[in-house]
Amino acid sequence: FAERDAEQAENLKLKEELAEEAEKLLPITDLKAARAAFRNVNERWEAIGHVPRDARPKVEGRMHAVERAIQEAEEAEWRRTNPEARARAEGLTGQLQAAVDKLRGQIEQARAQGNNAKADKLQRELDGRQALLDQALKGLQEFGG
């Protein structure tokens, strides 16, 4: 038992060193590099034997936290680059821009005809559409566009 305990204590020391190495990947600045580095650390982790039962949750929790951070970064990258979502955002933005341009033309026409009441009503509608367009453009920027 003493031999097993000594081996597990050494394994714990090695795994703690690997957990520290993995934690240095945070915060993630280069997702591809972080993923590759974590894979390398994880392969070495798996090659190490058992650790004392009472120490396992803490040391494994550290590795799981890094793994979760990488998964969350991957999901965020997917949301940011998802071509279908980008196409929907671009389509909505285009529709809103066309509506805003049309309303501006209608306002100018109403003012030219001296119909200020209609122009004011159209201006309120334009303000609402412009707010929606601004939000859509902000969302589109999240896609890098």
Secondary structure per residue as TSV (DSSP state, phi and psi in degrees):
chain	resnum	aa	ss	phi	psi
A	1	F	-	360.0	-38.3
A	2	A	H	-63.3	-38.5
A	3	E	H	-65.5	-43.5
A	4	R	H	-63.4	-43.4
A	5	D	H	-62.0	-40.4
A	6	A	H	-65.5	-41.6
A	7	E	H	-64.2	-43.4
A	8	Q	H	-66.9	-35.5
A	9	A	H	-64.2	-41.3
A	10	E	H	-65.9	-41.0
A	11	N	H	-60.9	-40.6
A	12	L	H	-61.8	-43.6
A	13	K	H	-59.7	-45.0
A	14	L	H	-64.7	-41.7
A	15	K	H	-68.4	-35.6
A	16	E	H	-63.7	-38.6
A	17	E	H	-64.0	-41.1
A	18	L	H	-67.5	-38.8
A	19	A	H	-62.0	-40.6
A	20	E	H	-64.1	-41.6
A	21	E	H	-61.7	-42.5
A	22	A	H	-65.1	-40.1
A	23	E	H	-65.2	-23.7
A	24	K	T	-70.1	-12.2
A	25	L	T	-74.7	-14.3
A	26	L	-	-95.0	145.6
A	27	P	S	-71.4	154.1
A	28	I	-	-78.1	119.6
A	29	T	S	-109.8	-30.6
A	30	D	-	-126.6	100.2
A	31	L	H	-60.0	-44.8
A	32	K	H	-62.3	-45.0
A	33	A	H	-66.3	-40.8
A	34	A	H	-63.4	-42.5
A	35	R	H	-61.5	-45.7
A	36	A	H	-65.2	-43.5
A	37	A	H	-64.7	-40.7
A	38	F	H	-65.8	-39.6
A	39	R	H	-59.1	-42.7
A	40	N	H	-63.5	-46.5
A	41	V	H	-61.8	-42.8
A	42	N	H	-65.4	-36.8
A	43	E	H	-64.0	-41.8
A	44	R	H	-67.2	-36.0
A	45	W	H	-59.8	-48.0
A	46	E	H	-64.9	-28.5
A	47	A	H	-73.6	-19.4
A	48	I	S	-81.9	144.1
A	49	G	-	-74.8	-162.5
A	50	H	-	-68.5	155.5
A	51	V	-	-117.1	165.8
A	52	P	-	-55.4	137.8
A	53	R	T	-54.2	-41.1
A	54	D	T	-72.0	-19.4
A	55	A	T	-93.3	-15.1
A	56	R	H	-58.2	-49.7
A	57	P	H	-58.3	-40.1
A	58	K	H	-67.5	-50.6
A	59	V	H	-69.6	-38.4
A	60	E	H	-69.5	-34.2
A	61	G	H	-60.7	-37.1
A	62	R	H	-63.7	-43.0
A	63	M	H	-68.1	-40.5
A	64	H	H	-63.2	-35.1
A	65	A	H	-63.6	-41.1
A	66	V	H	-68.2	-42.9
A	67	E	H	-59.9	-42.9
A	68	R	H	-62.9	-40.9
A	69	A	H	-62.3	-39.6
A	70	I	H	-67.2	-43.2
A	71	Q	H	-61.8	-41.7
A	72	E	H	-65.6	-38.2
A	73	A	H	-65.7	-38.4
A	74	E	H	-64.4	-42.7
A	75	E	H	-64.7	-40.7
A	76	A	H	-64.6	-40.2
A	77	E	H	-63.9	-41.3
A	78	W	H	-63.6	-45.1
A	79	R	H	-60.7	-38.2
A	80	R	H	-70.3	-33.1
A	81	T	H	-108.7	3.3
A	82	N	-	-58.4	114.1
A	83	P	H	-63.8	-33.5
A	84	E	H	-68.3	-45.0
A	85	A	H	-65.1	-38.6
A	86	R	H	-62.7	-44.6
A	87	A	H	-62.5	-40.7
A	88	R	H	-63.3	-43.7
A	89	A	H	-64.4	-41.3
A	90	E	H	-65.2	-40.6
A	91	G	H	-63.1	-45.2
A	92	L	H	-63.1	-43.7
A	93	T	H	-61.7	-42.9
A	94	G	H	-62.1	-42.5
A	95	Q	H	-63.9	-44.5
A	96	L	H	-65.7	-39.7
A	97	Q	H	-62.7	-41.4
A	98	A	H	-62.8	-41.7
A	99	A	H	-65.1	-41.6
A	100	V	H	-63.7	-45.0
A	101	D	H	-62.2	-41.9
A	102	K	H	-63.1	-44.7
A	103	L	H	-62.2	-39.7
A	104	R	H	-60.6	-42.6
A	105	G	H	-63.1	-41.0
A	106	Q	H	-66.1	-37.2
A	107	I	H	-64.6	-46.6
A	108	E	H	-58.8	-43.2
A	109	Q	H	-64.4	-43.6
A	110	A	H	-63.7	-42.5
A	111	R	H	-65.3	-40.0
A	112	A	H	-63.4	-31.3
A	113	Q	T	-86.1	-1.9
A	114	G	T	80.0	14.7
A	115	N	-	-96.1	77.8
A	116	N	H	-68.5	-31.6
A	117	A	H	-62.8	-45.8
A	118	K	H	-65.6	-40.7
A	119	A	H	-62.5	-41.0
A	120	D	H	-65.3	-40.8
A	121	K	H	-63.4	-44.6
A	122	L	H	-65.3	-34.2
A	123	Q	H	-64.0	-40.4
A	124	R	H	-63.7	-41.2
A	125	E	H	-64.4	-41.4
A	126	L	H	-61.4	-42.2
A	127	D	H	-58.6	-42.0
A	128	G	H	-66.0	-45.7
A	129	R	H	-65.5	-37.6
A	130	Q	H	-63.9	-39.2
A	131	A	H	-62.4	-42.7
A	132	L	H	-63.9	-42.8
A	133	L	H	-61.7	-43.1
A	134	D	H	-59.3	-41.7
A	135	Q	H	-65.6	-42.3
A	136	A	H	-64.0	-40.6
A	137	L	H	-64.9	-38.4
A	138	K	H	-62.7	-43.4
A	139	G	H	-63.7	-38.3
A	140	L	H	-65.9	-33.2
A	141	Q	H	-62.7	-28.4
A	142	E	T	-64.7	-22.0
A	143	F	T	-89.0	1.2
A	144	G	T	83.6	19.2
A	145	G	-	-119.0	360.0
